[in-house]
Amino acid sequence: MKTIQCQNLIFNSGLPKICIPLTGKNITSILDEINDLNQVDHDLAELRIDFYEDVDDFSKVVDLLKKIREIYFKPLLFTFRTKKEGGVHDMSEENYFELIHMATDSGLIDMVDIELFSHEESLRKAVAFAHEKHIKVVMSNHDFHKTPDKDEIIKRLLKMQENGADISKIAVMPTCDDDVLELLSATMEVKNKYGFPCITMSMGRLGAITRLSGELFGSCMTFAVVKNTSAPGQISAAKVKEVLDLLHLE
C-alpha cells in the first residue's frame, strides 16, 4: 500500500483521517468555526474557499489564510469547489488556477484540491507547482447527479494518479442501493489491485455507510461536520470518530 504523509498524518494507513470542512462566508464566521473545531477530535480541516464572500479578492484570501494559521495548526486542505462540481461560486477557469497558484505559493496550506476535469495543461502545471512547494495534491471529481459504473469510477481514480495526484478523490450520488455497492466495490478494487491512496464517498443518507467504512474498503479520508454541512450525508465528527474506532481492524 502506498502511503502519503502530511505533517504527522499518514494517509492510507490505519484509520481514515477525519476532515472537517470550513464553510463560513466571512473571516469572523470561519474563525468561529475553527474555535469550535479545536474542541473536536479530528485530523485536518478543509477550507472551502468557494463559500468565502471575498474569494475573488486574492489578497483577502491570503489575509484569511494568515489568520487561520494563527489559531489552527493541523493540516489544512485548500479547496475551491467549482459550480459545475457542486460549489457555490462562479469563477473562470483562468482565475481558478490563479487562486490555486496563489494559495500554493503562500506557504500557508498543506494540501490543495485540484479538479480532474480541468484544462489539461493548467492542471499539469498546478500539480507540478504544488509538488515543488511540497504541497500534497488531492485530485477530485464530484457527480451530484448519478453514480458511474465501477469501471468508470476506477478509470477516473487512475487518471488522477496519472496526472500526479497524491490522493485521488471521487464523490458520487447514489440513486439506489446498488449504486452504493458499486462505489464500495470500485474502492476495494483500487485498494487491492493498485494500492494508492484514495478518498471515495457515496453522498446523501443512502451513501452514509461509505463515510464510515473506509478502513475496510480502502478510503483514506472521510468528511464530517461540527455544525454546518458542505455536502449531503455528512455526519457529525463525534459520531464518525466513534464508529471508526468501533470498526477499527487492529
C-alpha positions in Angstrom: 0.0 0.0 0.0 1.3 3.4 -0.9 1.1 6.0 1.9 1.2 9.8 1.8 2.5 11.8 4.8 1.3 15.3 5.6 2.7 16.7 8.9 2.1 13.8 11.3 -0.7 12.3 9.3 -0.1 9.2 7.3 -2.8 8.6 4.7 -3.7 5.1 3.6 -2.5 3.6 6.9 -4.7 2.8 9.9 -8.0 4.7 10.5 -9.4 7.0 7.8 -8.5 10.6 8.6 -11.4 12.8 9.7 -11.5 16.1 7.8 -13.8 19.0 8.8 -14.9 21.5 6.1 -14.9 25.2 7.0 -17.7 26.8 5.2 -18.1 30.3 6.7 -18.8 33.3 4.4 -16.5 35.8 6.2 -13.4 35.9 8.4 -15.4 36.1 11.6 -17.6 33.1 10.9 -14.6 31.0 9.7 -12.6 31.8 12.8 -15.6 30.9 14.9 -15.8 27.6 13.1 -12.1 26.9 13.9 -12.6 27.7 17.6 -15.4 25.1 17.6 -13.2 22.7 15.5 -10.4 22.9 18.0 -12.6 21.4 20.6 -13.4 18.3 18.5 -11.4 15.2 17.8 -10.4 15.3 14.1 -7.3 15.1 11.9 -7.4 18.0 9.4 -9.6 20.8 8.1 -10.7 21.7 4.6 -11.1 25.4 3.8 -14.0 25.5 1.3 -12.9 28.9 0.0 -15.8 28.9 -2.6 -18.1 29.8 0.4 -16.0 32.8 1.3 -17.7 36.1 0.2 -14.4 37.8 -0.8 -12.9 34.8 -2.7 -12.4 37.0 -5.8 -10.0 39.3 -3.9 -6.9 37.1 -3.6 -5.2 39.5 -1.2 -8.1 38.9 1.2 -7.8 35.2 0.7 -4.2 35.4 1.8 -5.1 37.5 4.8 -7.7 34.9 5.8 -5.2 32.1 5.5 -2.8 34.0 7.8 -5.5 34.5 10.4 -6.4 30.8 10.2 -2.8 29.8 10.7 -2.6 31.9 13.9 -5.1 29.6 15.6 -5.1 26.4 13.6 -2.0 24.1 13.4 -3.2 20.8 12.0 -3.0 20.2 8.2 -5.2 22.5 6.1 -6.7 21.4 2.7 -7.4 24.3 0.4 -10.4 23.7 -1.8 -12.3 25.9 -4.3 -15.2 23.6 -5.5 -16.3 24.8 -8.9 -20.0 25.4 -9.6 -20.1 22.5 -12.1 -19.0 20.1 -9.3 -21.3 21.4 -6.6 -19.6 24.6 -5.4 -21.3 27.8 -4.5 -19.4 30.4 -6.5 -18.8 31.0 -10.2 -15.2 31.6 -11.3 -13.5 31.4 -14.6 -11.0 28.5 -15.1 -8.2 31.0 -15.5 -9.0 32.6 -12.2 -9.5 29.2 -10.6 -5.9 28.2 -11.4 -4.6 31.6 -10.4 -6.3 31.2 -7.0 -4.8 27.7 -6.6 -1.3 29.0 -7.5 -1.6 31.9 -5.0 -2.7 29.6 -2.2 0.0 27.1 -3.0 2.7 29.8 -3.2 1.5 31.3 0.1 3.2 28.7 2.3 0.0 28.7 4.4 -1.6 25.4 3.3 -0.6 21.8 3.4 -2.8 20.2 0.8 -4.7 21.5 -2.3 -7.7 20.2 -4.1 -7.5 20.3 -7.9 -10.4 19.1 -10.0 -9.6 16.4 -12.6 -11.8 17.7 -15.3 -9.9 20.9 -15.8 -7.8 22.4 -18.6 -5.1 19.7 -19.0 -2.1 21.9 -19.3 -3.2 24.1 -16.4 -3.8 21.0 -14.3 -0.3 19.7 -15.1 1.3 23.0 -14.2 -0.7 23.3 -10.9 0.3 19.8 -9.8 3.9 20.4 -10.6 4.0 23.7 -8.7 2.3 22.2 -5.7 4.9 19.4 -5.5 7.6 22.0 -5.9 6.2 23.7 -2.9 5.9 20.4 -1.0 2.1 20.6 -1.0 0.1 17.4 -1.3 -2.4 17.2 -4.2 -5.9 15.8 -3.7 -7.3 15.5 -7.2 -11.0 15.3 -7.3 -14.2 14.6 -9.2 -17.8 15.1 -7.9 -21.0 13.9 -9.5 -24.1 15.2 -7.7 -26.5 13.5 -10.2 -25.5 9.9 -10.5 -23.1 7.1 -9.8 -20.9 6.0 -12.7 -20.3 2.3 -13.1 -17.4 0.6 -11.3 -15.0 0.6 -14.2 -15.6 4.3 -14.8 -15.0 5.1 -11.2 -11.7 3.2 -11.2 -10.8 4.8 -14.5 -11.2 8.3 -13.1 -9.2 7.5 -9.9 -6.4 6.1 -12.1 -6.5 9.1 -14.3 -5.9 11.3 -11.3 -2.8 9.3 -10.4 -1.6 9.6 -14.0 -1.9 13.4 -13.6 0.2 13.4 -10.5 -2.3 13.2 -7.6 -1.0 12.2 -4.2 -4.5 11.2 -3.3 -7.4 10.5 -5.7 -10.9 11.6 -4.7 -14.3 10.8 -6.1 -17.8 11.6 -4.7 -20.9 10.4 -6.4 -24.7 10.4 -5.9 -26.5 7.1 -5.4 -30.0 6.6 -6.7 -30.3 3.1 -5.3 -28.6 0.6 -3.0 -26.7 -1.0 -5.9 -25.0 2.4 -6.6 -23.5 2.4 -3.1 -22.2 -1.1 -3.6 -20.8 -0.1 -7.0 -18.7 2.7 -5.3 -17.6 0.4 -2.5 -16.6 -2.4 -5.0 -14.6 0.1 -7.0 -12.8 1.4 -3.9 -11.9 -2.1 -2.8 -10.6 -3.0 -6.2 -8.3 0.1 -6.2 -7.1 -0.9 -2.7 -6.3 -4.5 -3.6 -5.1 -4.1 -7.2 -3.3 -0.7 -7.1 -2.8 0.4 -3.5 -2.6 4.1 -4.0 -4.4 6.5 -1.5 -7.9 7.4 -2.5 -11.0 9.1 -1.0 -14.3 7.8 -2.1 -17.9 8.5 -0.9 -21.4 7.9 -1.9 -23.4 11.0 -0.9 -26.7 11.5 0.8 -28.2 9.4 3.6 -28.2 6.4 1.2 -24.4 6.5 0.9 -23.7 7.3 4.6 -22.1 3.9 5.1 -19.3 4.8 2.7 -18.2 7.6 5.1 -17.7 5.1 7.9 -16.3 2.0 6.3 -13.1 3.5 4.7 -10.6 1.4 6.6 -12.3 -1.9 5.3 -12.9 -0.8 1.7 -9.9 1.5 1.2 -10.9 5.1 1.5 -8.3 7.0 3.5 -10.2 10.1 4.5 -13.8 10.9 5.5 -15.5 14.3 5.8 -17.5 15.1 9.0 -19.1 18.2 10.5 -19.2 20.1 13.7 -22.1 22.3 12.7 -22.5 23.2 9.0 -22.6 20.6 6.3 -20.8 21.1 2.9 -22.2 18.0 1.2 -25.3 15.8 1.6 -25.0 12.9 4.0 -22.2 14.3 6.2 -22.2 13.0 9.8 -21.0 14.7 13.0 -17.3 14.3 13.8 -18.1 12.8 17.2 -20.3 10.1 15.6 -17.8 9.4 12.8 -14.9 9.0 15.3 -17.0 6.6 17.5 -17.9 4.4 14.5 -14.4 4.4 13.0 -13.0 3.3 16.4 -15.6 0.6 16.7 -14.8 -0.8 13.2 -11.0 -0.5 13.6 -9.4 -3.6 12.2 -6.5 -3.8 14.6 
